[in-house]
Amino acid sequence: MYSIRNRLNYTIVASMIVVLAITAVFLYVRVAGHVEAVFDGSLLNKAHSLISLTELDEEGLEFDFAEEGVMLEFQGGESLEYYQLWENGVDLLIKSPSLGEFDLPQMNSELGSHQYADLQLADGRAGRLIEINFMPRVEIEDDPEDEDYGIEIPPGKPVTMVYARERESLDDTLFIIGATIFGVIMVVLVISGLLIWRLVGSGLSPLSNLASQVSAIDESNLDARLIHEGDQSVEIAPIENQLNHLLERLQSAFEREKRFSANAAHELRTPLAELKTLAEVAKMVPDDQEQVLGFFNDVGEISGQMEKVVITLLELARSEAGLLRTDPEDISLAGFCDEIWQHAVNGLGAGKSLVKHIPGDLVVNTDREKLGMILSNLFVNAVSYSPDQADIEITAEIRNDNVVLEVKNTSTDLKPEDVLHMRDRFWRKQKIQGDNGHSGLGLTLVEALVKIMKLDLDLRLDNQQTFMVTISGLNPAAQQ
């Protein structure tokens, strides 16, 4: 494991160090090069001034800069400078008194060119020199009255001049420049590092807040939701929304599991108690075959009731978990209703019949299994809660390009407020007056299946005590 905050801080600071170091080196090289160029330019100017004071006449080479009282920097003092000249680069012509017994080095420059070099001066200081190889200026007398007029001047020879001076001032300047650049870079780096540390921490605070909230959630508080203060960031918002959605699904799954367990325990408790009672009674009369056979019949009925409850609960759990899918096919509605009626009401609706108001050629395109479960539950409820000899009506018609299916039965004791509770699990109007074998899950399962099939369900009770269940949204089959 690693810290995103620390990794970001270290990465950004390291990147800044590299960038600032490259910038510092670039600045130092450029500035130092410029300063050295200015220093060398001063050497070149001073050398040219010395050359301008060197001339060749009939008496030979003259060096006006060497006269006493001229250019004292070559004669003595604290800021000594140095020069030395050779003819043809070999014969020493003159050198500054400041050199004493010390000679300046030569680099054998070509005629008309110059070179720079560092050296150690006679007094031990660091210095820098310039060497120029030149032809001396010829001084020709053009006044006829002058006594030297017309005298032939001997041909000039190349002269090599080396001029040197200390470079401590240059080194000090370069040191100050380097120290200034380094100091500024260090200050910028320290301030930037502190700002980066604070800004990265502030920028990641929503993520830290999210992590602390997530770490506090476990199976005991799945109802908790991730929240934030102030504006939400576009990077964190999808994560927070998806995590909240995940928590909702987890909470829903846990609640479904608890509800299934509680519902199964609630609904199976009574038949299990009846089975236990039958087993205990059967032990008391093992020789009464007729009574024992009656016990087996009761066990079969109770087991069938338990199986029906479990199957219904499992279907509800699958529908809530989104595991049920539709597989539509063309169904002839009239014949299909007859089939479901015979299978669902067999032996239950004695003296009751199904009255259909369905066109014989009406074909719907929907899931056969789910529509069969819906009709089966509606038929069983209608038969169970209608008066004796009462008929059950089913009507189907096309409205607005959709098939509307309606199941009606006459009720004896329903009230308008009862309709509000019919979708609740295990709600039964007659549960106080005696159980008729219903679990109270029929309409709950119908509602779940209708949602999966993307249909609409409506429950109504009119003034004539006619209870109506309307299912709309069925697709009629395409005409061939």
C-alpha positions in Angstrom: 0.0 0.0 0.0 1.1 3.6 -0.6 -0.2 7.1 -0.1 -1.4 8.9 -3.1 -0.8 12.2 -1.3 2.8 11.4 -0.5 3.5 10.0 -4.0 2.0 13.1 -5.6 4.0 15.4 -3.3 7.3 13.6 -3.9 6.7 13.3 -7.6 5.8 17.0 -8.1 8.7 18.2 -5.8 11.2 15.9 -7.6 10.0 17.2 -11.0 10.3 20.8 -9.8 13.9 20.1 -8.6 14.8 18.7 -12.0 13.2 21.6 -13.8 14.6 24.3 -11.5 18.1 22.7 -11.6 18.0 22.7 -15.4 16.8 26.3 -15.3 19.5 27.3 -12.9 22.2 25.7 -14.9 20.9 27.4 -18.1 20.7 30.8 -16.4 24.1 30.5 -14.9 25.7 29.4 -18.2 24.1 32.2 -20.1 24.8 34.9 -17.5 28.3 33.6 -16.8 29.1 33.4 -20.5 27.9 37.0 -20.9 30.0 38.2 -18.0 33.1 36.4 -19.2 32.5 37.9 -22.7 32.4 41.4 -21.2 35.5 40.7 -19.2 37.3 39.3 -22.3 36.1 42.3 -24.2 37.8 44.6 -21.7 41.0 42.6 -22.2 40.7 43.0 -26.0 40.0 46.7 -25.7 43.0 47.2 -23.4 45.2 45.2 -25.7 44.1 47.3 -28.7 44.9 50.4 -26.8 48.4 49.1 -26.2 48.8 48.2 -29.8 47.7 51.7 -30.8 50.6 53.0 -28.7 53.1 50.8 -30.5 54.7 52.2 -33.7 57.6 51.6 -36.0 59.8 54.5 -37.2 63.3 55.0 -38.5 64.6 54.4 -35.0 62.7 51.1 -34.6 59.8 50.1 -32.4 58.6 52.6 -29.9 56.2 51.8 -27.0 54.6 55.0 -25.8 52.7 53.1 -23.1 56.0 52.2 -21.5 57.0 55.7 -20.7 57.4 56.6 -17.1 54.3 58.1 -15.6 52.0 56.5 -18.2 49.7 53.6 -17.4 50.7 53.2 -13.8 48.8 49.9 -13.5 51.8 48.2 -15.2 54.4 49.8 -12.9 53.2 49.1 -9.4 50.3 49.2 -6.9 47.6 46.9 -5.7 45.8 46.3 -9.0 48.7 45.3 -11.2 48.4 44.5 -14.8 51.0 42.9 -17.1 52.2 43.0 -20.7 55.0 41.4 -22.6 56.0 41.7 -26.3 58.1 39.6 -28.6 59.3 40.1 -32.1 58.6 37.1 -34.3 57.4 35.4 -31.2 61.0 34.8 -30.1 63.0 37.9 -29.4 61.8 39.7 -26.2 61.1 43.3 -26.9 59.7 44.7 -23.7 57.7 43.6 -20.6 56.0 45.5 -17.9 57.9 46.3 -14.7 55.1 44.5 -12.7 56.3 41.2 -14.1 59.7 41.4 -12.5 61.5 38.1 -13.4 58.2 36.4 -14.3 57.4 35.8 -18.0 54.0 35.6 -19.5 53.2 32.4 -21.6 52.8 32.4 -25.3 50.2 30.5 -27.4 51.7 31.2 -30.9 48.6 32.9 -32.3 48.5 33.5 -36.0 49.1 36.9 -37.4 46.0 39.1 -37.0 44.3 36.8 -34.5 44.0 36.7 -30.8 43.5 34.0 -28.1 42.4 34.0 -24.4 43.7 31.8 -21.6 43.8 31.6 -17.9 47.0 31.6 -15.9 48.5 32.1 -12.5 50.1 35.5 -12.1 53.5 36.3 -10.6 52.0 37.2 -7.3 50.0 33.9 -7.2 46.7 35.3 -8.1 44.5 33.8 -10.8 44.6 35.8 -14.0 43.5 35.9 -17.6 45.5 36.9 -20.6 45.0 37.8 -24.2 47.6 37.2 -26.9 47.5 39.2 -30.2 49.9 38.7 -33.1 50.0 42.0 -35.1 52.2 44.1 -37.4 53.2 47.3 -35.7 52.0 50.6 -37.1 54.6 52.4 -39.2 55.1 56.1 -38.5 56.1 58.0 -41.7 57.3 61.6 -41.5 55.5 63.7 -44.1 57.0 67.1 -43.3 59.8 68.1 -45.8 61.3 70.5 -43.3 61.7 67.8 -40.7 65.3 66.6 -40.5 64.1 62.9 -40.6 62.1 63.4 -43.7 63.0 60.9 -46.4 64.8 58.5 -44.1 64.0 54.9 -45.0 62.2 52.9 -42.3 63.2 49.3 -42.0 60.5 46.7 -42.7 58.4 45.7 -39.8 58.3 42.3 -38.3 55.3 40.5 -36.6 55.0 41.4 -32.9 53.3 39.1 -30.3 51.8 40.9 -27.4 50.4 39.2 -24.3 48.3 41.3 -21.9 47.2 39.9 -18.6 45.3 40.9 -15.5 43.8 39.3 -12.4 40.5 37.6 -12.8 39.5 37.5 -9.1 36.9 40.2 -9.8 35.4 38.0 -12.5 35.4 34.9 -10.3 33.8 36.9 -7.5 31.1 38.1 -9.9 30.5 34.6 -11.2 30.3 33.3 -7.6 27.8 36.0 -6.6 25.7 35.2 -9.7 25.8 31.5 -9.0 25.0 31.9 -5.3 22.1 34.3 -6.2 20.6 31.9 -8.7 21.1 28.9 -6.3 19.6 30.9 -3.4 16.6 32.0 -5.4 16.0 28.5 -6.7 16.2 27.1 -3.2 13.8 29.7 -1.9 11.4 29.0 -4.8 11.7 25.3 -4.2 11.0 25.5 -0.4 8.0 27.8 -0.9 6.7 25.7 -3.8 7.1 22.5 -1.8 5.1 23.9 1.1 2.4 25.2 -1.3 2.4 21.9 -3.1 2.1 19.9 0.1 -0.8 22.1 1.2 -2.6 22.3 -2.1 -2.3 18.5 -2.8 -3.7 17.9 0.7 -6.5 20.3 0.1 -7.2 18.9 -3.4 -7.3 15.3 -2.1 -9.4 16.2 1.0 -12.6 15.1 -0.8 -11.0 11.7 -1.5 -9.8 11.4 2.1 -13.3 12.3 3.3 -14.7 9.7 0.9 -12.3 7.1 2.2 -13.1 7.8 5.8 -16.8 7.5 5.1 -16.4 4.2 3.2 -14.2 2.7 5.9 -16.9 3.4 8.5 -19.6 1.4 6.6 -20.1 -2.3 7.3 -23.0 -4.8 7.2 -24.6 -3.2 10.3 -25.1 0.2 8.7 -25.8 -0.3 5.0 -28.4 2.4 5.2 -25.6 5.0 5.5 -24.9 7.1 2.4 -21.8 9.0 1.3 -22.3 12.7 1.6 -20.1 15.8 0.9 -20.0 19.3 1.9 -20.1 22.2 -0.6 -19.7 21.7 -4.3 -18.9 18.2 -5.6 -15.9 17.6 -7.9 -16.5 16.1 -11.3 -13.9 13.4 -10.5 -15.3 12.3 -7.1 -19.0 12.6 -8.1 -19.2 9.4 -10.2 -17.4 7.4 -7.6 -19.6 8.7 -4.8 -22.8 8.1 -6.9 -21.7 4.6 -7.9 -20.8 3.7 -4.3 -24.2 5.0 -3.0 -25.9 3.0 -5.8 -23.9 0.0 -4.7 -24.9 0.5 -1.0 -28.5 0.8 -2.1 -28.3 -2.5 -3.9 -26.4 -4.2 -1.0 -29.0 -2.8 1.4 -31.8 -4.0 -0.8 -30.2 -7.5 -1.2 -29.7 -7.8 2.6 -33.3 -6.6 3.2 -34.6 -9.1 0.6 -32.7 -11.9 2.4 -34.0 -10.9 5.8 -37.5 -10.4 4.4 -37.4 -13.8 2.7 -36.2 -15.5 5.9 -38.8 -13.7 8.0 -41.6 -14.4 5.5 -40.7 -18.0 5.1 -40.5 -18.5 8.9 -43.8 -16.6 9.4 -45.7 -18.6 6.7 -44.2 -22.0 7.3 -44.5 -21.9 11.1 -48.2 -22.9 11.2 -48.1 -25.8 8.6 -45.0 -27.1 10.3 -46.8 -27.0 13.7 -49.7 -28.9 12.0 -47.4 -31.5 10.6 -45.8 -32.0 14.0 -49.2 -32.3 15.6 -50.3 -34.9 13.0 -47.2 -36.9 13.6 -47.7 -36.9 17.4 -51.4 -37.9 17.0 -50.5 -40.6 14.4 -48.2 -42.2 17.0 -51.1 -42.5 19.4 -53.3 -44.5 17.0 -50.9 -46.6 14.9 -53.4 -49.4 14.5 -56.2 -47.2 13.1 -55.5 -47.5 9.4 -58.3 -45.3 8.3 -57.2 -42.5 10.6 -53.6 -42.9 9.6 -54.6 -42.6 5.9 -56.5 -39.4 6.8 -53.3 -38.1 8.4 -51.4 -38.7 5.2 -54.0 -36.8 3.2 -53.7 -33.9 5.5 -49.9 -34.1 5.3 -50.1 -34.0 1.5 -52.4 -30.9 1.6 -50.2 -29.1 4.1 -47.0 -30.0 2.1 -48.6 -28.7 -1.0 -49.5 -25.4 0.8 -45.9 -25.1 2.0 -44.5 -25.8 -1.4 -46.8 -23.1 -2.9 -45.6 -20.6 -0.3 -41.9 -21.4 -0.9 -42.3 -21.2 -4.7 -44.1 -17.9 -4.4 -41.4 -16.5 -2.1 -38.6 -17.7 -4.4 -40.3 -16.0 -7.4 -40.7 -12.8 -5.4 -37.0 -12.9 -4.4 -35.9 -13.6 -8.0 -38.0 -10.7 -9.2 -36.7 -8.3 -6.6 -33.1 -9.3 -7.5 -33.8 -8.7 -11.2 -33.1 -12.3 -12.1 -36.4 -12.8 -14.0 -36.4 -12.0 -17.7 -39.2 -11.9 -20.3 -39.3 -14.3 -23.3 -42.2 -13.0 -25.4 -44.1 -15.2 -27.8 -47.5 -15.1 -29.6 -50.4 -16.4 -27.4 -54.0 -16.9 -28.4 -55.6 -15.1 -25.4 -59.0 -16.8 -25.2 -57.7 -20.4 -25.4 -54.8 -19.5 -23.0 -57.3 -18.2 -20.4 -59.3 -21.4 -20.6 -56.1 -23.5 -20.1 -55.1 -21.5 -17.0 -58.6 -21.6 -15.6 -58.7 -25.4 -15.8 -55.3 -25.8 -14.2 -55.6 -23.2 -11.4 -59.2 -23.7 -10.3 -59.4 -27.4 -10.7 -61.4 -28.7 -7.7 -61.5 -25.2 -6.1 -64.3 -23.3 -7.8 -67.2 -25.8 -7.7 -70.3 -24.2 -9.2 -68.3 -21.3 -10.6 -67.4 -20.6 -14.2 -65.3 -18.3 -16.2 -67.2 -15.9 -18.4 -65.0 -14.6 -21.2 -65.4 -11.4 -23.2 -62.4 -11.9 -25.4 -62.3 -11.8 -29.2 -61.5 -15.3 -30.5 -58.8 -14.0 -32.8 -57.1 -11.8 -30.2 -53.4 -12.8 -30.0 -50.9 -11.1 -27.6 -47.1 -11.1 -27.7 -45.8 -11.6 -24.2 -44.1 -14.0 -21.8 -46.3 -17.2 -21.6 -45.0 -18.4 -18.2 -45.4 -15.0 -16.4 -48.8 -14.2 -17.9 -49.9 -17.7 -16.8 -48.7 -17.1 -13.2 -50.5 -13.7 -13.2 -53.8 -15.2 -14.5 -53.5 -18.2 -12.2 -53.2 -16.0 -9.1 -56.0 -13.7 -10.2 -58.4 -16.6 -10.9 -57.6 -18.4 -7.6 -58.2 -15.1 -5.7 -61.4 -14.4 -7.6 -62.8 -17.9 -6.9 -61.7 -17.9 -3.3 -63.2 -14.5 -2.4 -66.4 -14.5 -4.3 -69.8 -15.8 -3.2 -71.0 -19.3 -4.1 -72.3 -19.8 -7.6 -70.8 -16.5 -8.7 -69.2 -16.3 -12.1 -65.8 -14.8 -12.7 -65.5 -12.4 -15.7 -62.5 -11.7 -17.9 -62.5 -9.1 -20.5 -59.9 -8.2 -23.1 -59.9 -5.3 -25.6 -57.5 -3.2 -27.6 -57.2 0.4 -26.4 -54.6 2.8 -27.9 -52.8 0.0 -29.7 -52.4 -2.0 -26.4 -54.4 -4.9 -25.0 -56.2 -4.2 -21.7 -57.1 -7.3 -19.6 -59.6 -7.1 -16.8 -60.7 -9.8 -14.3 -63.9 -9.2 -12.2 -65.5 -11.0 -9.4 -68.2 -10.1 -6.9 -67.1 -9.6 -3.3 -69.1 -9.8 -0.1 -67.1 -8.0 2.5 -64.4 -6.0 0.8 -64.1 -2.3 1.7 -62.4 0.5 -0.3 -59.7 0.8 2.3 -58.9 -2.9 1.9 -57.8 -2.3 -1.7 -54.9 -0.2 -0.3 -53.4 -3.2 1.5 -53.9 -5.9 -1.1 -50.4 -5.5 -2.5 -48.9 -6.0 0.9 -47.2 -9.3 1.7 -49.3 -11.8 3.7 -52.3 -9.5 3.9 -55.6 -11.5 4.0 -59.0 -10.1 4.5 -60.2 -13.4 6.1 -57.1 -14.2 8.2 -59.0 -13.3 11.4 -62.1 -15.3 10.4 -60.2 -18.4 9.4 -57.5 -19.4 7.0 -58.7 -20.6 3.6 -55.3 -21.8 2.4 -54.1 -18.5 1.0 -50.7 -17.1 1.9 -51.5 -13.5 1.1 -48.7 -13.4 -1.6 -50.8 -13.7 -4.7 -51.3 -10.1 -5.6 -47.8 -9.3 -4.4 -46.4 -11.7 -6.9 -48.7 -10.4 -9.6 -47.5 -6.8 -9.0 -43.8 -8.0 -9.2 -44.4 -9.9 -12.5 -46.3 -7.0 -14.0 -43.3 -4.7 -13.3 -40.9 -7.1 -14.9 -43.2 -7.3 -18.0 -43.5 -3.5 -18.0 -47.2 -3.5 -17.6 -49.6 -1.4 -15.5 -51.7 -2.9 -12.7 -54.8 -1.3 -11.2 -57.1 -2.6 -8.4 -60.6 -1.2 -7.9 -63.8 -1.8 -6.0 -66.9 -0.3 -7.4 -70.2 0.6 -5.5 -71.7 -2.8 -6.5 -69.0 -4.7 -4.6 -67.4 -5.8 -7.8 -63.6 -6.1 -7.5 -61.7 -5.5 -10.7 -58.1 -6.1 -11.5 -56.9 -4.3 -14.7 -53.7 -5.1 -16.5 -52.9 -2.8 -19.4 -49.9 -2.5 -21.7 -50.0 -5.9 -23.3 -48.7 -5.9 -26.9 -51.0 -7.3 -29.6 -49.2 -9.7 -31.9 -48.2 -8.4 -35.3 -50.7 -9.2 -38.1 -49.5 -11.6 -40.7 
